[in-house]
Amino acid sequence: MRHGFVFILAALVAIPASAQSRVGTTAAPFLTLATGARGASLGNAYTSIATGPDALFWNPGGIARPYRDSHRGGLFFSNNQWVAGIDYNAAAVTLPVMRKGVVGLSLAFVDYGDMDVRTVSQPEGTGETFTANDLSVGVSYAMPLTDSFYFGGTTKLIRQSIRDMTATTGAVDLGFVLVTKYVNGMTVAASIMNFGGKMQMDGINSELTVDVDRQNSGSSESIPARIKMDSWDLPLSFKFGVAVPVVSLSDVTFTVLADANQTNDNNLNADLGAQLEYKTNMLTFDARMGYKDAGVDNVDSHFSYGSGLDVALSGVRFGFDFALVPFDLLGNTRMIDFRIYF
């Protein structure tokens, strides 16, 4: 328990406190997108119960917790058909090592699709197209420090690209999970995500030629120069989550979840979720609902919904999850996950 309080204190100190709003002032905003149908359908209130490979995108400490009390390894793939035709795919794998440790590899890729090149003189397009994409690749390790306390971390590379310009930096994620003996096994957890460097675009589109002395007719008009772009912080995020199994029977469990979420580019807000689980020896079915960004004004979507099913076959569990996040103005987004636990 002492380790948990130390981690929370360190995370709170790391997050800058400022009365001035910094909404929309960070790079790589894709790092704050919900990854995976489970977390998204619970309104992003997933920090405390994330286990298996998708925990790498929410709380790396969660990969050390066995899934269904026995499976420590897994594969995960998620497809998110996001707004405006943007395609967000993620994949991860976790593998047991040594006696209790678990290593993880994660990848997230956002494809913004082909876009037309437009200029002032040709606003309808020049006939050329360009692409933009975001990428995050991480390596993780987690282990139980006690029978009920799990801790893990991730080192990741983050890259953004648009046409011929790119920005690259590194970051670290840290997280812990504590399973208590109170209220049917209430779980508390915290994570600090995207603690790292700044993003600064660079590439051939920043190169140009200038005349450094326009008043002198004999000066060169083609001196190579480069425009220096501003650098931007990553969306540093701190989450503290609680999961309470309000009903815990042999085959039915009803859990309520809540996360407090503070980022360096948004206001403090809360995410809420609820999950009804029915399980047998071979099959588990989950129904989920969430309410995200409670306390934040001018949000286009708060509610989310989803369900999941996994089946045990020959000691391996196969799972499918679905989430629907409706937007008032931007339309509905859908997520589909496929999982294997071993």
N, C-alpha and C positions, 0 to 999 in steps of 0.2 A: 504494500500500500504506500509505503514511504516513497518508493520509486515513482509512483504515479503522481504524487503531489509535487515532486521535484520537476517532473516533466511538464506538468501544467504550468508551474511558475515560470519555467524557462521559456515556454511558448508564449505566455502572456507578455513577458518582457521583450520578446523578439518582435512582436507586432507593434508598429509605431502608432502612438496615440496622437490624434490631431483633430482639432475642432473643424478644420477645413475639409470639405468633401473632396475625395479623390476618386469619385465614381467614374469609371471608364478611362483611367489613366495608366493602365498596365498593358504589357504586351502578352501575347499568347493566351488570349481569353479562352481558347478551347480547353485549357487545363482545368477550367471550372465546370465543364459540361459533365452531366451525369453519364457515367460509363457503365453500361449494363442495365438490363431490364429490371432486375431486382431492386437496385438502389433507386432507379428513376421512378418505379411504381410506388415506392414508399415515400415519395416526396423528398428524396435525398437524405432522409433520416436513416442512414445505413451504417454509420461509423461504428456502432456498437455490435452489430450482428454480422458484419461482413466476414465471410470465411471463404477459403478456397481461392482460386486464381483471381477472381474479380475483386478480392480485397486489396490487391495491389494498387487499384485505382482509388481506394477510399481510405484504407488504414492498413499499412503493411504489417502491423502486428497481428492482424487477423489471420494471416496465412499459417501461423503456427497452431491455430486451433483446429483440431480434427473435425472434418465435416461428418455429421451423423455419428460422432463419437469414434470413428474408426479410420476414415479416409484422410490421408495427409497429402496426397498428390492429386493433381487435377489439370485438365485442359479447359480453356474457355475461349469462346469466340462470340463477338457481339456485333450486330449491324444496326445502326441508327439512321433511319431515313429522316434527316433533320429538315428544318425549314429551307425554303428557296432552292430546293434541289441539292442541298449539301449532304454529302455522304460521309458518315463517321463510322469507321470500323476499328475494333480493338481486339487484341488477342493476348493470351497470357498462359503460362504454364508454371506449376509449382511441383517441386520434387523433394522428397524427404532426403536428408543427408545426416550422417552420423546417427546418434540415438534419437535426438529430439528436434534438431534443426531442420528448417525448410528453406530452400532457395527458390527464387522466382524470377522469371523473365517476362517482361510486359512490353507491349507495343500498341500505340494508338496513332491512327492516321486519319486526317480530315482532308477530304478532296472537295474543293469548291467548284470543280468542273471547269469547262472551257468558257472563256468570256471574250467578247469582241473588243478589239482595240479601237478606241474612239478618240478623236482629237477635236480641237476647237473648229478647225476647218472642215472636218469630216465627222460630225456628231453621230451619223448613222453607222459609222464603222469604216475602217480602212480595208477590210477584207482579211486582216490578220486576227489571230486569236492568241490568248495567253492563258496560263493556268496559275493557280495558287493552291498551296497545300501546307499542312502542319504535321509535324511528326514528333513523337515522344517515344524513346526507348529506355527501359529501365532494368536494372539488376538489383535484386532484393535478397535479404536474409532476415529470418525471424526465428525465435525460439521461445519456449516457456521458461521464465525465470523462476517460477514456482508452479505448483499444480494448478493455480488459478490466475496467474499473471503472465501475460504474453507481450513480448516487445519485438519490434522489427523496424527495419529501415530500408530505404531505396535510394540508389544513386542513378540519376537519369540524365540523358542528353535530349535537349529540346531544340527543334529546328523549325523555322518558318520560312516559306519561300513564296515569292510572287514574281512572276515573269523571270527576269534575270537577277533578281535581288534576293539575298538570303540573310538570315540572322540565326546565330547558334549560341547556346549557352548550356550550362549544367545546373542541376538542382538536386536537392535532397528532400526526401519525405521520411518522417518518423511517426510511429504510432504505438499505442499500447491498448490492451484490453484486460479488464479485470472482471472475472466472474465471481460474484459474491454468493453467500449462503442465505441471503435475505430475499423475501418476496419471490419465492419460487425460483430463485437463481437469477436475480436482477444483475444485469451486465452494464458496466460503465466503461467508457473508452474515450480516447482523445487522439487526435492526429494533427500534425503540422505538415502542410504540403507546399511544395514549390519554393523552398528556401534556397535561393541561389543567386546567380548573377543577373546581369541586365541583358536585354536584347537590343541589338543595333544593326539595322539593315546596311548591307554593303553589296556592291556588284557593279557590273559594267554600266548600268543605268545611272550611276552616280558620277560617271566620268564625263568630262567635257573639256573643251579648249577655250581659253580666255585671252584677252589682250590686257595685260596688267598696266599698260600705260597708253590709254587711248588718245591722250593729247600729243603723243609723239608719233608722227607718221612713220617713223622708221622702226618702231617696235614690232615684235612678232605678234601676230594675231592668233597663233595656234599653240600657245603654251599649255601643255597638259595640266589638268587640275581635277580635283575630286571634291564633291560635295560631302561634307561631314554630317551624317544623320544623327538625330538625337537618340539617346539610349533610354530604354524603358524597363522598369522593374517587372518581375514576374508577379502573377496574382497570388501572393502569399496568403495562405488560408489556415486558420485554426478552427478545429471543430471539437466539441465536447458532446458526447452522446450517451443516452441512457435507454436501455431496453428492459421493459418490465413484463414478464409473463403473467398477465392478469388471471388467465385460466390455464392451468397446466394439468391435464389428464393424461392417461396412458396413450390415447390416440388423437386427442384434440388439444391444441394449444392456441391461445389468443394472446398476442403480444402487442403492446403499444410502445411506440418509439418516439424519441424527441432528440433533436440535435440543436445546439447553439452554434451558429456559424459566423465567424468574423473574418473578413478579408481586408487587405490593405487598399482595396479599390471599391469598397461598398460598405454599407451600414450593417451594424449587428442585426442579425435576423435569426429566425427559428424555422426548423423543418420538422414536420410531424408526420407520423405514419402509423399504420395498423396492419397486422398480418394475422390471418386465420389459417392454421395449419392442421391438416388431417393426415395421419400417417399410419401405415401398416408395416409389416416386415419387408414388403417388396415395393411399396408405392407411397409417395408423399405428394400431396396436393396443397398448394398455397393460393389464397386469395388475398390481394393487397390493395391498399389505398393510401394516398399521401396528400399532404398539403404543404407546399414548399414556399419559402420566402415570406413567412408570416412576419408582419411588422414592416415590410417594404412596400412603399407606395408605387403606383404606376407600373405594376407588373402585369404582363399580358396573360399569364397563366399561373394559377396556384395549384389546382388539383391534378392528380395523376392516378392511374389505375393499372392493375396488372394481375397476372396469375402465373403459376409455375407448376410443373409436374416433373418428378424424377422417379425412375424405376431401377430397381436393383436386379442385375442379371449376372450370375456367376461371380459375385464379389465385387462387381464394378457397377457404379450408378451412372445412368444417363439422364441428363436433365434438359428441359426446355423451358424458357421463360419468355413472357410477352409483356410489354408495357405500352400504354397509350397515354400521351401527354397532349391534351387539347389546348390550343391557343385561340384566343378570341379573334385576333386579326391575322395571324400567320398560318392558320390551319393546324391540322393534327400532325404530330410526329409519332412514329412507331418504332419500337425496338424489339429485336428478336435475339435471344441468346441460345447457344448450344453449349452443354457442359459434359465433361466426363470426369468422374471421381474414381480414384483407385488407391 
